[in-house]
Structures are given as C-alpha cells and as structure tokens.
C-alpha cells in the first residue's frame, strides 16, 4: 500500500516525505469521513509555519 502511495506521489510530482510527514501529523484530528482529502492526488501541503521570532 505504501509503495502505491509513493508511486502516486512520484507521478503527481508530490514530495513523498513531505506528504507522509504531514499526513501522519494531520490524520489523528482529521474527520474520518474526509480521509480522501489526504490522498496524494487531493493533498495540498499546509503553508510553512511562520517564524515565532520577533525582530
């Protein structure tokens, strides 16, 4: 199954490490009826976290 996900990522030009890292972080709080949103072909990478350092 993971090979299939990674092959999909490669075909879609999605970074598989970024996809897997983010999916594993998001899945515990993600609604079960919307899991299809996390598949490689529908995944949208979250914006980079803003720096908390003040200048």
C-alpha positions, 0 to 999 in steps of 0.5 A: 500500500505504501509503495502505491502511495509513493508511486502516486506521489512520484507521478503527481510530482508530490514530495513523498516525505513531505506528504507522509510527514504531514499526513501522519501529523494531520490524520489523528484530528482529521474527520474520518469521513474526509480521509480522501482529502489526504490522498496524494492526488487531493493533498495540498501541503499546509503553508510553512509555519511562520517564524515565532521570532520577533525582530 
